[in-house]
Amino acid sequence: MLNIADTLHAWCREARPFALATVVQVSGSAPLPPGTSLAVDADGTVVGSISGGCVEGAVYDLCRQMLQDGGGPARARFGYSDDDAFAAGLTCGGEIDVLVQRVEPTAQPHLTAALGEAVRGRPAAVAQVVDGPAELLGRTLTLLGEGGAYDGTLGGESEDRAVLAEAHALLRAGRTARIDVGKGPDTCPVTLSVLVHAHAAPPRMLIFGAVDFAAALSQAGRFLGYRVTVCDARPVFATAARFPHADEVVVDWPHRYLAATETDARTAICVLTHDPRFDIPLLALALSLPVGYIGAMGSRRTHEDRNQRLREAGVTTAQLTRLNSPIGLDLGAHTPEETAVSISAEIIAHSNRATGLPLSAGTGPIHRSTARTAA
């Protein structure tokens, strides 16, 4: 639901009831992941998408019916239909489970608060019961901030504690996921299935080197949802005018700035300077940090020379395996814009533990989903 948080927050503030349809499970290949939502208000206004267009019409009708009839939450499944070419189905061949429910904002003020935090770009999570006893289906619990307050309940104190522990972890990772909650590994089977919608602060992309490639990469990084910083020790090049798409431009020695700034497991570090004076102290530090991605620009010869210098600086072989160099995927890129696409593609593949190979060269589902179990 956080994909449409801005509109939902506005509707909640106006105390406007709406029907919410959420993808809660994906089987095989499907265009959008669990947690993606579509909503319809009483006037028939629709926002969001759950399938890229394949089943939108059928889900819209279900939402309208939910608003008119006032029934309880309901599950619907959509998949590819060979028998009826006009049936609502996914042309990609996968299946999705959708939970449709009526939301009364006045009855869930904690939901309004969580949506508001997400709109402001602050960390927030919404845990939504998507499978279990009928009386709990659709119920929500919210968490504001990684160490903040929570509100709502999923049915009981033990369930709430289990889900909150998982929600904290997912919020730190910035990942939406479905978790199964039981009373214990040896006592009874799973009692609830909960979808945790997580909205973390944007991940950081740190670009070192105020060059043309950095200008194109900062634009691509911002498009992908990163908070982009461009850093260079040369004030004549590191200016806001040259990097309008960066969230900040810093004039400092790269390794000194990296040592002082905050990073986490989602941070992407892109070193575009290919100058040993900057590269070696910067990469020696970066490779010791638990960040998500580290890449460095340069030719094959530059790469070999840089690796030798890093070894002499005390960087271990294990640490060097984390360095993506030369940076980017082999797309035949030449221009700064093409190179930015190459680097962005490698970061996406690395973050998702994907191969980076053409989809036509593989087999099996294109999209993967996982569920976690909390006892």
Contacts in CASP RR format, 6 or more apart in sequence:
PFRMAT RR
TARGET T0000
AUTHOR 0000-0000-0000
METHOD contacts of the structure
MODEL  1
MLNIADTLHAWCREARPFALATVVQVSGSAPLPPGTSLAVDADGTVVGSI
SGGCVEGAVYDLCRQMLQDGGGPARARFGYSDDDAFAAGLTCGGEIDVLV
QRVEPTAQPHLTAALGEAVRGRPAAVAQVVDGPAELLGRTLTLLGEGGAY
DGTLGGESEDRAVLAEAHALLRAGRTARIDVGKGPDTCPVTLSVLVHAHA
APPRMLIFGAVDFAAALSQAGRFLGYRVTVCDARPVFATAARFPHADEVV
VDWPHRYLAATETDARTAICVLTHDPRFDIPLLALALSLPVGYIGAMGSR
RTHEDRNQRLREAGVTTAQLTRLNSPIGLDLGAHTPEETAVSISAEIIAH
SNRATGLPLSAGTGPIHRSTARTAA
1 8 0 8 1.000
1 20 0 8 1.000
1 22 0 8 1.000
1 35 0 8 1.000
1 37 0 8 1.000
1 39 0 8 1.000
1 115 0 8 1.000
1 126 0 8 1.000
1 128 0 8 1.000
1 197 0 8 1.000
2 35 0 8 1.000
2 115 0 8 1.000
2 118 0 8 1.000
2 124 0 8 1.000
2 126 0 8 1.000
2 176 0 8 1.000
2 197 0 8 1.000
2 198 0 8 1.000
2 199 0 8 1.000
3 35 0 8 1.000
3 36 0 8 1.000
3 37 0 8 1.000
3 48 0 8 1.000
4 37 0 8 1.000
4 38 0 8 1.000
4 39 0 8 1.000
4 47 0 8 1.000
4 48 0 8 1.000
5 115 0 8 1.000
5 116 0 8 1.000
5 118 0 8 1.000
5 119 0 8 1.000
5 199 0 8 1.000
6 119 0 8 1.000
7 39 0 8 1.000
7 47 0 8 1.000
7 48 0 8 1.000
8 18 0 8 1.000
8 20 0 8 1.000
8 39 0 8 1.000
8 47 0 8 1.000
8 115 0 8 1.000
9 112 0 8 1.000
9 115 0 8 1.000
9 116 0 8 1.000
9 118 0 8 1.000
9 119 0 8 1.000
11 18 0 8 1.000
11 39 0 8 1.000
11 41 0 8 1.000
11 105 0 8 1.000
12 105 0 8 1.000
12 108 0 8 1.000
12 111 0 8 1.000
12 112 0 8 1.000
12 115 0 8 1.000
13 105 0 8 1.000
13 112 0 8 1.000
14 105 0 8 1.000
15 105 0 8 1.000
15 106 0 8 1.000
16 41 0 8 1.000
16 42 0 8 1.000
16 105 0 8 1.000
17 41 0 8 1.000
17 42 0 8 1.000
17 67 0 8 1.000
17 102 0 8 1.000
17 103 0 8 1.000
17 104 0 8 1.000
17 105 0 8 1.000
18 39 0 8 1.000
18 40 0 8 1.000
18 41 0 8 1.000
18 42 0 8 1.000
18 67 0 8 1.000
18 102 0 8 1.000
18 103 0 8 1.000
19 39 0 8 1.000
19 40 0 8 1.000
19 41 0 8 1.000
19 62 0 8 1.000
19 63 0 8 1.000
19 64 0 8 1.000
19 66 0 8 1.000
19 67 0 8 1.000
19 100 0 8 1.000
19 101 0 8 1.000
19 102 0 8 1.000
19 103 0 8 1.000
20 37 0 8 1.000
20 38 0 8 1.000
20 39 0 8 1.000
20 63 0 8 1.000
20 100 0 8 1.000
20 101 0 8 1.000
20 102 0 8 1.000
20 103 0 8 1.000
21 37 0 8 1.000
21 38 0 8 1.000
21 39 0 8 1.000
21 40 0 8 1.000
21 50 0 8 1.000
21 59 0 8 1.000
21 62 0 8 1.000
21 63 0 8 1.000
21 98 0 8 1.000
21 99 0 8 1.000
21 100 0 8 1.000
22 35 0 8 1.000
22 36 0 8 1.000
22 37 0 8 1.000
22 50 0 8 1.000
22 98 0 8 1.000
22 99 0 8 1.000
22 128 0 8 1.000
22 130 0 8 1.000
22 195 0 8 1.000
23 30 0 8 1.000
23 32 0 8 1.000
23 33 0 8 1.000
23 34 0 8 1.000
23 35 0 8 1.000
23 36 0 8 1.000
23 37 0 8 1.000
23 50 0 8 1.000
23 51 0 8 1.000
23 96 0 8 1.000
23 97 0 8 1.000
23 98 0 8 1.000
24 34 0 8 1.000
24 35 0 8 1.000
24 75 0 8 1.000
24 97 0 8 1.000
24 98 0 8 1.000
24 99 0 8 1.000
24 130 0 8 1.000
24 131 0 8 1.000
24 178 0 8 1.000
24 193 0 8 1.000
24 195 0 8 1.000
25 34 0 8 1.000
25 96 0 8 1.000
25 97 0 8 1.000
25 130 0 8 1.000
25 178 0 8 1.000
25 369 0 8 1.000
26 33 0 8 1.000
26 34 0 8 1.000
26 94 0 8 1.000
26 95 0 8 1.000
26 96 0 8 1.000
26 97 0 8 1.000
26 367 0 8 1.000
26 369 0 8 1.000
27 94 0 8 1.000
27 95 0 8 1.000
27 96 0 8 1.000
28 93 0 8 1.000
28 94 0 8 1.000
28 95 0 8 1.000
28 364 0 8 1.000
28 365 0 8 1.000
28 367 0 8 1.000
29 92 0 8 1.000
29 93 0 8 1.000
29 94 0 8 1.000
29 364 0 8 1.000
29 365 0 8 1.000
29 366 0 8 1.000
29 367 0 8 1.000
30 51 0 8 1.000
30 90 0 8 1.000
30 92 0 8 1.000
30 94 0 8 1.000
30 95 0 8 1.000
30 96 0 8 1.000
30 367 0 8 1.000
31 51 0 8 1.000
31 52 0 8 1.000
31 54 0 8 1.000
31 90 0 8 1.000
31 92 0 8 1.000
31 367 0 8 1.000
32 49 0 8 1.000
32 50 0 8 1.000
32 51 0 8 1.000
32 52 0 8 1.000
33 176 0 8 1.000
33 367 0 8 1.000
33 369 0 8 1.000
34 176 0 8 1.000
34 177 0 8 1.000
34 178 0 8 1.000
34 195 0 8 1.000
34 369 0 8 1.000
35 176 0 8 1.000
35 195 0 8 1.000
35 197 0 8 1.000
36 49 0 8 1.000
36 50 0 8 1.000
37 48 0 8 1.000
37 50 0 8 1.000
38 46 0 8 1.000
38 47 0 8 1.000
38 48 0 8 1.000
38 49 0 8 1.000
38 50 0 8 1.000
38 56 0 8 1.000
38 59 0 8 1.000
38 60 0 8 1.000
38 63 0 8 1.000
39 46 0 8 1.000
39 47 0 8 1.000
39 48 0 8 1.000
39 63 0 8 1.000
39 103 0 8 1.000
40 46 0 8 1.000
40 60 0 8 1.000
40 63 0 8 1.000
40 64 0 8 1.000
40 67 0 8 1.000
41 67 0 8 1.000
42 67 0 8 1.000
44 64 0 8 1.000
46 60 0 8 1.000
46 63 0 8 1.000
49 56 0 8 1.000
50 56 0 8 1.000
50 59 0 8 1.000
50 96 0 8 1.000
50 98 0 8 1.000
51 59 0 8 1.000
51 78 0 8 1.000
51 90 0 8 1.000
51 96 0 8 1.000
54 78 0 8 1.000
54 88 0 8 1.000
54 89 0 8 1.000
54 90 0 8 1.000
54 91 0 8 1.000
54 92 0 8 1.000
55 78 0 8 1.000
55 88 0 8 1.000
55 89 0 8 1.000
55 90 0 8 1.000
55 96 0 8 1.000
57 88 0 8 1.000
58 76 0 8 1.000
58 78 0 8 1.000
58 88 0 8 1.000
58 89 0 8 1.000
59 76 0 8 1.000
59 78 0 8 1.000
59 98 0 8 1.000
59 100 0 8 1.000
62 74 0 8 1.000
62 76 0 8 1.000
62 98 0 8 1.000
62 100 0 8 1.000
63 100 0 8 1.000
66 72 0 8 1.000
66 74 0 8 1.000
66 100 0 8 1.000
66 101 0 8 1.000
66 102 0 8 1.000
67 102 0 8 1.000
70 102 0 8 1.000
71 102 0 8 1.000
72 101 0 8 1.000
72 102 0 8 1.000
72 137 0 8 1.000
73 99 0 8 1.000
73 100 0 8 1.000
73 101 0 8 1.000
73 102 0 8 1.000
73 137 0 8 1.000
73 138 0 8 1.000
74 99 0 8 1.000
74 100 0 8 1.000
74 101 0 8 1.000
75 97 0 8 1.000
75 98 0 8 1.000
75 99 0 8 1.000
75 100 0 8 1.000
75 131 0 8 1.000
76 97 0 8 1.000
76 98 0 8 1.000
76 100 0 8 1.000
77 95 0 8 1.000
77 96 0 8 1.000
77 97 0 8 1.000
77 98 0 8 1.000
78 88 0 8 1.000
78 89 0 8 1.000
78 90 0 8 1.000
78 95 0 8 1.000
78 96 0 8 1.000
78 98 0 8 1.000
79 89 0 8 1.000
79 90 0 8 1.000
79 93 0 8 1.000
79 94 0 8 1.000
79 95 0 8 1.000
79 96 0 8 1.000
80 89 0 8 1.000
80 90 0 8 1.000
80 91 0 8 1.000
80 92 0 8 1.000
80 93 0 8 1.000
80 94 0 8 1.000
80 95 0 8 1.000
81 87 0 8 1.000
81 88 0 8 1.000
81 89 0 8 1.000
90 96 0 8 1.000
92 366 0 8 1.000
94 365 0 8 1.000
99 128 0 8 1.000
99 130 0 8 1.000
99 137 0 8 1.000
99 138 0 8 1.000
101 137 0 8 1.000
101 138 0 8 1.000
103 111 0 8 1.000
105 111 0 8 1.000
105 112 0 8 1.000
108 140 0 8 1.000
109 151 0 8 1.000
110 140 0 8 1.000
110 141 0 8 1.000
110 142 0 8 1.000
110 151 0 8 1.000
110 152 0 8 1.000
111 126 0 8 1.000
111 140 0 8 1.000
111 142 0 8 1.000
113 142 0 8 1.000
113 144 0 8 1.000
113 151 0 8 1.000
114 124 0 8 1.000
114 125 0 8 1.000
114 126 0 8 1.000
114 142 0 8 1.000
114 143 0 8 1.000
114 144 0 8 1.000
115 124 0 8 1.000
115 126 0 8 1.000
116 124 0 8 1.000
117 123 0 8 1.000
117 124 0 8 1.000
117 144 0 8 1.000
117 145 0 8 1.000
117 199 0 8 1.000
118 124 0 8 1.000
118 199 0 8 1.000
121 199 0 8 1.000
121 201 0 8 1.000
121 202 0 8 1.000
122 144 0 8 1.000
122 145 0 8 1.000
122 201 0 8 1.000
123 144 0 8 1.000
123 145 0 8 1.000
123 146 0 8 1.000
123 171 0 8 1.000
123 199 0 8 1.000
123 200 0 8 1.000
123 201 0 8 1.000
124 142 0 8 1.000
124 143 0 8 1.000
124 144 0 8 1.000
124 145 0 8 1.000
124 171 0 8 1.000
124 199 0 8 1.000
125 142 0 8 1.000
125 143 0 8 1.000
125 145 0 8 1.000
125 167 0 8 1.000
125 170 0 8 1.000
125 171 0 8 1.000
125 196 0 8 1.000
125 197 0 8 1.000
125 198 0 8 1.000
125 199 0 8 1.000
126 140 0 8 1.000
126 141 0 8 1.000
126 142 0 8 1.000
126 143 0 8 1.000
126 196 0 8 1.000
126 197 0 8 1.000
127 140 0 8 1.000
127 141 0 8 1.000
127 142 0 8 1.000
127 143 0 8 1.000
127 154 0 8 1.000
127 163 0 8 1.000
127 164 0 8 1.000
127 167 0 8 1.000
127 194 0 8 1.000
127 195 0 8 1.000
127 196 0 8 1.000
127 197 0 8 1.000
128 138 0 8 1.000
128 139 0 8 1.000
128 140 0 8 1.000
128 194 0 8 1.000
128 195 0 8 1.000
128 196 0 8 1.000
128 197 0 8 1.000
129 136 0 8 1.000
129 137 0 8 1.000
129 138 0 8 1.000
129 139 0 8 1.000
129 140 0 8 1.000
129 154 0 8 1.000
129 192 0 8 1.000
129 193 0 8 1.000
129 194 0 8 1.000
130 137 0 8 1.000
130 138 0 8 1.000
130 178 0 8 1.000
130 193 0 8 1.000
130 194 0 8 1.000
130 195 0 8 1.000
131 137 0 8 1.000
131 192 0 8 1.000
131 193 0 8 1.000
132 191 0 8 1.000
132 192 0 8 1.000
132 193 0 8 1.000
133 191 0 8 1.000
133 192 0 8 1.000
136 154 0 8 1.000
136 155 0 8 1.000
136 192 0 8 1.000
139 153 0 8 1.000
139 154 0 8 1.000
139 155 0 8 1.000
140 152 0 8 1.000
140 154 0 8 1.000
141 150 0 8 1.000
141 151 0 8 1.000
141 152 0 8 1.000
141 153 0 8 1.000
141 154 0 8 1.000
141 160 0 8 1.000
141 163 0 8 1.000
141 164 0 8 1.000
141 167 0 8 1.000
142 150 0 8 1.000
142 151 0 8 1.000
142 152 0 8 1.000
143 149 0 8 1.000
143 150 0 8 1.000
143 164 0 8 1.000
143 167 0 8 1.000
143 168 0 8 1.000
143 171 0 8 1.000
144 150 0 8 1.000
144 151 0 8 1.000
145 171 0 8 1.000
146 168 0 8 1.000
146 171 0 8 1.000
146 172 0 8 1.000
147 168 0 8 1.000
150 160 0 8 1.000
150 164 0 8 1.000
152 160 0 8 1.000
153 160 0 8 1.000
154 160 0 8 1.000
154 163 0 8 1.000
154 181 0 8 1.000
154 192 0 8 1.000
154 194 0 8 1.000
158 183 0 8 1.000
159 181 0 8 1.000
159 182 0 8 1.000
159 191 0 8 1.000
159 192 0 8 1.000
162 181 0 8 1.000
162 182 0 8 1.000
162 374 0 8 1.000
162 375 0 8 1.000
163 179 0 8 1.000
163 181 0 8 1.000
163 194 0 8 1.000
163 196 0 8 1.000
163 374 0 8 1.000
165 374 0 8 1.000
166 179 0 8 1.000
166 196 0 8 1.000
166 372 0 8 1.000
166 374 0 8 1.000
167 196 0 8 1.000
167 198 0 8 1.000
170 176 0 8 1.000
170 177 0 8 1.000
170 196 0 8 1.000
170 198 0 8 1.000
171 198 0 8 1.000
171 199 0 8 1.000
171 200 0 8 1.000
172 200 0 8 1.000
172 264 0 8 1.000
173 198 0 8 1.000
173 200 0 8 1.000
173 265 0 8 1.000
173 266 0 8 1.000
174 198 0 8 1.000
174 199 0 8 1.000
174 200 0 8 1.000
174 203 0 8 1.000
174 266 0 8 1.000
175 198 0 8 1.000
176 195 0 8 1.000
176 196 0 8 1.000
176 197 0 8 1.000
176 198 0 8 1.000
177 195 0 8 1.000
177 196 0 8 1.000
177 198 0 8 1.000
177 370 0 8 1.000
177 371 0 8 1.000
177 372 0 8 1.000
178 193 0 8 1.000
178 194 0 8 1.000
178 195 0 8 1.000
178 196 0 8 1.000
178 369 0 8 1.000
178 371 0 8 1.000
178 372 0 8 1.000
179 193 0 8 1.000
179 194 0 8 1.000
179 195 0 8 1.000
179 196 0 8 1.000
179 371 0 8 1.000
179 372 0 8 1.000
179 373 0 8 1.000
179 374 0 8 1.000
180 190 0 8 1.000
180 192 0 8 1.000
180 193 0 8 1.000
180 194 0 8 1.000
180 371 0 8 1.000
180 372 0 8 1.000
180 373 0 8 1.000
180 374 0 8 1.000
181 190 0 8 1.000
181 191 0 8 1.000
181 192 0 8 1.000
181 193 0 8 1.000
181 194 0 8 1.000
181 373 0 8 1.000
181 374 0 8 1.000
181 375 0 8 1.000
182 188 0 8 1.000
182 189 0 8 1.000
182 190 0 8 1.000
182 191 0 8 1.000
182 192 0 8 1.000
182 373 0 8 1.000
182 374 0 8 1.000
182 375 0 8 1.000
183 191 0 8 1.000
183 375 0 8 1.000
184 375 0 8 1.000
185 375 0 8 1.000
190 373 0 8 1.000
193 371 0 8 1.000
200 266 0 8 1.000
201 227 0 8 1.000
202 225 0 8 1.000
202 226 0 8 1.000
202 227 0 8 1.000
203 225 0 8 1.000
203 226 0 8 1.000
203 227 0 8 1.000
203 264 0 8 1.000
203 266 0 8 1.000
203 267 0 8 1.000
203 268 0 8 1.000
204 226 0 8 1.000
204 227 0 8 1.000
204 228 0 8 1.000
204 229 0 8 1.000
204 262 0 8 1.000
204 263 0 8 1.000
204 264 0 8 1.000
204 266 0 8 1.000
204 267 0 8 1.000
204 268 0 8 1.000
205 217 0 8 1.000
205 218 0 8 1.000
205 221 0 8 1.000
205 226 0 8 1.000
205 227 0 8 1.000
205 228 0 8 1.000
205 229 0 8 1.000
205 267 0 8 1.000
205 268 0 8 1.000
205 270 0 8 1.000
206 229 0 8 1.000
206 231 0 8 1.000
206 258 0 8 1.000
206 261 0 8 1.000
206 263 0 8 1.000
206 267 0 8 1.000
206 268 0 8 1.000
206 269 0 8 1.000
206 270 0 8 1.000
207 214 0 8 1.000
207 217 0 8 1.000
207 218 0 8 1.000
207 228 0 8 1.000
207 229 0 8 1.000
207 230 0 8 1.000
207 231 0 8 1.000
207 246 0 8 1.000
207 270 0 8 1.000
207 272 0 8 1.000
208 230 0 8 1.000
208 231 0 8 1.000
208 232 0 8 1.000
208 254 0 8 1.000
208 258 0 8 1.000
208 269 0 8 1.000
208 270 0 8 1.000
208 271 0 8 1.000
208 272 0 8 1.000
208 273 0 8 1.000
208 278 0 8 1.000
208 282 0 8 1.000
209 230 0 8 1.000
209 231 0 8 1.000
209 232 0 8 1.000
209 237 0 8 1.000
209 238 0 8 1.000
209 254 0 8 1.000
209 271 0 8 1.000
209 272 0 8 1.000
209 273 0 8 1.000
209 278 0 8 1.000
210 230 0 8 1.000
210 231 0 8 1.000
210 232 0 8 1.000
210 234 0 8 1.000
210 237 0 8 1.000
210 238 0 8 1.000
210 239 0 8 1.000
210 242 0 8 1.000
210 243 0 8 1.000
210 249 0 8 1.000
211 237 0 8 1.000
211 272 0 8 1.000
211 273 0 8 1.000
212 336 0 8 1.000
213 272 0 8 1.000
213 297 0 8 1.000
213 336 0 8 1.000
213 339 0 8 1.000
213 340 0 8 1.000
214 230 0 8 1.000
214 243 0 8 1.000
214 270 0 8 1.000
214 272 0 8 1.000
215 242 0 8 1.000
215 243 0 8 1.000
215 245 0 8 1.000
215 336 0 8 1.000
216 335 0 8 1.000
216 336 0 8 1.000
216 337 0 8 1.000
216 339 0 8 1.000
216 340 0 8 1.000
217 270 0 8 1.000
217 272 0 8 1.000
217 336 0 8 1.000
217 339 0 8 1.000
217 340 0 8 1.000
217 343 0 8 1.000
217 344 0 8 1.000
218 228 0 8 1.000
218 230 0 8 1.000
218 243 0 8 1.000
218 245 0 8 1.000
218 246 0 8 1.000
219 245 0 8 1.000
219 340 0 8 1.000
220 340 0 8 1.000
220 341 0 8 1.000
220 343 0 8 1.000
220 344 0 8 1.000
221 228 0 8 1.000
221 245 0 8 1.000
221 340 0 8 1.000
221 344 0 8 1.000
222 228 0 8 1.000
222 245 0 8 1.000
222 246 0 8 1.000
222 247 0 8 1.000
224 344 0 8 1.000
224 347 0 8 1.000
224 348 0 8 1.000
226 268 0 8 1.000
227 247 0 8 1.000
228 245 0 8 1.000
228 246 0 8 1.000
228 247 0 8 1.000
228 248 0 8 1.000
229 246 0 8 1.000
229 247 0 8 1.000
229 248 0 8 1.000
229 249 0 8 1.000
229 250 0 8 1.000
229 261 0 8 1.000
230 238 0 8 1.000
230 243 0 8 1.000
230 246 0 8 1.000
230 248 0 8 1.000
230 249 0 8 1.000
230 250 0 8 1.000
231 238 0 8 1.000
231 249 0 8 1.000
231 250 0 8 1.000
231 251 0 8 1.000
231 252 0 8 1.000
231 254 0 8 1.000
231 257 0 8 1.000
231 258 0 8 1.000
232 238 0 8 1.000
232 250 0 8 1.000
232 251 0 8 1.000
232 254 0 8 1.000
232 273 0 8 1.000
233 251 0 8 1.000
233 252 0 8 1.000
233 253 0 8 1.000
233 254 0 8 1.000
233 278 0 8 1.000
234 251 0 8 1.000
235 251 0 8 1.000
238 249 0 8 1.000
238 250 0 8 1.000
238 251 0 8 1.000
239 249 0 8 1.000
240 246 0 8 1.000
240 249 0 8 1.000
242 249 0 8 1.000
243 249 0 8 1.000
250 257 0 8 1.000
253 278 0 8 1.000
253 281 0 8 1.000
254 271 0 8 1.000
254 273 0 8 1.000
254 278 0 8 1.000
254 281 0 8 1.000
254 282 0 8 1.000
255 278 0 8 1.000
255 281 0 8 1.000
255 282 0 8 1.000
255 284 0 8 1.000
255 285 0 8 1.000
258 269 0 8 1.000
258 282 0 8 1.000
258 285 0 8 1.000
258 286 0 8 1.000
258 289 0 8 1.000
259 285 0 8 1.000
263 269 0 8 1.000
263 289 0 8 1.000
263 290 0 8 1.000
263 291 0 8 1.000
264 290 0 8 1.000
264 291 0 8 1.000
265 290 0 8 1.000
265 291 0 8 1.000
265 292 0 8 1.000
266 292 0 8 1.000
266 351 0 8 1.000
267 291 0 8 1.000
267 292 0 8 1.000
267 293 0 8 1.000
268 291 0 8 1.000
268 292 0 8 1.000
268 293 0 8 1.000
268 347 0 8 1.000
269 286 0 8 1.000
269 291 0 8 1.000
269 293 0 8 1.000
269 294 0 8 1.000
269 295 0 8 1.000
270 295 0 8 1.000
270 296 0 8 1.000
270 297 0 8 1.000
270 327 0 8 1.000
270 343 0 8 1.000
271 278 0 8 1.000
271 279 0 8 1.000
271 282 0 8 1.000
271 283 0 8 1.000
271 286 0 8 1.000
271 294 0 8 1.000
271 295 0 8 1.000
271 296 0 8 1.000
271 297 0 8 1.000
271 327 0 8 1.000
272 296 0 8 1.000
272 297 0 8 1.000
272 327 0 8 1.000
273 279 0 8 1.000
273 282 0 8 1.000
273 297 0 8 1.000
274 296 0 8 1.000
274 297 0 8 1.000
274 298 0 8 1.000
274 302 0 8 1.000
276 305 0 8 1.000
276 306 0 8 1.000
276 309 0 8 1.000
279 296 0 8 1.000
279 306 0 8 1.000
279 309 0 8 1.000
280 306 0 8 1.000
280 309 0 8 1.000
280 310 0 8 1.000
280 313 0 8 1.000
281 313 0 8 1.000
283 294 0 8 1.000
283 296 0 8 1.000
283 306 0 8 1.000
283 310 0 8 1.000
283 315 0 8 1.000
283 323 0 8 1.000
284 310 0 8 1.000
284 313 0 8 1.000
284 314 0 8 1.000
284 315 0 8 1.000
286 294 0 8 1.000
287 294 0 8 1.000
287 310 0 8 1.000
287 315 0 8 1.000
287 319 0 8 1.000
287 320 0 8 1.000
287 322 0 8 1.000
287 323 0 8 1.000
288 319 0 8 1.000
292 350 0 8 1.000
292 351 0 8 1.000
293 324 0 8 1.000
293 346 0 8 1.000
293 347 0 8 1.000
293 350 0 8 1.000
293 351 0 8 1.000
294 322 0 8 1.000
294 323 0 8 1.000
294 324 0 8 1.000
295 323 0 8 1.000
295 324 0 8 1.000
295 325 0 8 1.000
295 327 0 8 1.000
295 328 0 8 1.000
295 343 0 8 1.000
296 303 0 8 1.000
296 306 0 8 1.000
296 323 0 8 1.000
296 324 0 8 1.000
296 325 0 8 1.000
296 326 0 8 1.000
296 327 0 8 1.000
297 325 0 8 1.000
297 326 0 8 1.000
297 327 0 8 1.000
298 306 0 8 1.000
298 325 0 8 1.000
298 326 0 8 1.000
298 327 0 8 1.000
299 326 0 8 1.000
300 326 0 8 1.000
302 326 0 8 1.000
303 325 0 8 1.000
303 326 0 8 1.000
306 325 0 8 1.000
307 320 0 8 1.000
307 323 0 8 1.000
307 325 0 8 1.000
310 320 0 8 1.000
310 323 0 8 1.000
311 317 0 8 1.000
311 320 0 8 1.000
324 346 0 8 1.000
324 350 0 8 1.000
327 342 0 8 1.000
327 343 0 8 1.000
327 346 0 8 1.000
328 339 0 8 1.000
328 342 0 8 1.000
328 343 0 8 1.000
328 345 0 8 1.000
328 346 0 8 1.000
329 342 0 8 1.000
329 345 0 8 1.000
329 346 0 8 1.000
329 349 0 8 1.000
329 356 0 8 1.000
330 342 0 8 1.000
331 338 0 8 1.000
331 341 0 8 1.000
331 342 0 8 1.000
331 345 0 8 1.000
332 338 0 8 1.000
332 342 0 8 1.000
333 339 0 8 1.000
333 341 0 8 1.000
333 342 0 8 1.000
345 356 0 8 1.000
346 356 0 8 1.000
348 354 0 8 1.000
349 355 0 8 1.000
349 356 0 8 1.000
359 366 0 8 1.000
END
